[in-house]
């Protein structure tokens, strides 16, 4: 089976050096570790927002980054969805416009908005479709950001600390929603968090980061999930 | 050139030709200059803000030069380039049959050169101030660079861009030195500042006061408009 994501990269920023390798096949994989460990940098490399110094990244077996072969597929062509820490919804656009703009698979405005509305319903945000992001709470914005990350039929969705700016009650509520929506969508996901409880509640597999290195990985026992988590067990580690 | 509004309307409103003719020329020339300045200035402002190429600083310095130069120097340069012997005047004669100096088009060109730096610098600054993470988010949504610029960057920078365009319009409307030298004060290219100068020069102080008050009114309207744009809640 082709891996959803294969990462083996190095990147130096000042004194900090990221040097990681791991593989994700399906389900939700959490990158867990303290702040400054390189988790968000890894997501930025996967998304193509920045380039590695060396290494390769492949999505569904297709290389999107390969420094040696000078392959660097642009961010917009990588078919990834991304949920940022503070949502980063476009403030000058309505909620439905924010989601509809991310639709890649439909051409007409009506079809795009219809798909967007469907995803807003799935995340419980259809009631705010015509509002501007500035009028939403943090939790509401992250629901919309989740819909925006998934509406474009992505091959992979990346979530960068999606709950870190929310209070604990909203976090618990959204954790369950994010897991339900990601599992039901079937889109492989990589979630970054520094919260151990969140890692266990969200993830099927957890990859532990420390100081720019992968220091361990584990599978999360989940009685409600029939199939075992899919992160490859021997295809990761520091390069 | 002056028939922006039928003369019968002006007569009915009691606006004499010595006000309306230069005012309409000023407004029309400034509007045409501002359209060119807005399109080219915002595009170049975007390139300077986002591009990474050698010579960016040199380009910005050269096109900003009219901000620091006396307008008469700009006017003299344009007069000698557009109207003096040389390949530019030869091309003008080949294309339109006469040089651009002492024409309406000539004053539009003078106002473009004079007002361009204001639009460019305001736009570049506003575009540079857009949080790049919004652009990164747009790219992860599948938007190309061009769509990201049109749908994300420019709308987010719109207040600064609109302020720059308004300042450029005001600068074009108020230009005297460059316009005077390029137009030569011929009737079809007499703008409000030139009409005021002529009124003072020929001792028509009543007309001069009225022309000055009209220009003060237009300038106040522009500044109030810019001020309101600055106070509007962005989204």
Interface residues (C-beta under 8 A of the other chain):
Chain A: X47 X48 X49 X74 X75 X76 X77 X79 X80 X81 X82 X84 X88 X90 X91 X92 X101 X102 X104 X132 X133 X134 X148 X152 X158
Chain B: X133 X134 X136 X137 X138 X139 X140 X141 X142 X143 X144 X151 X152 X155 X156 X158 X234 X235
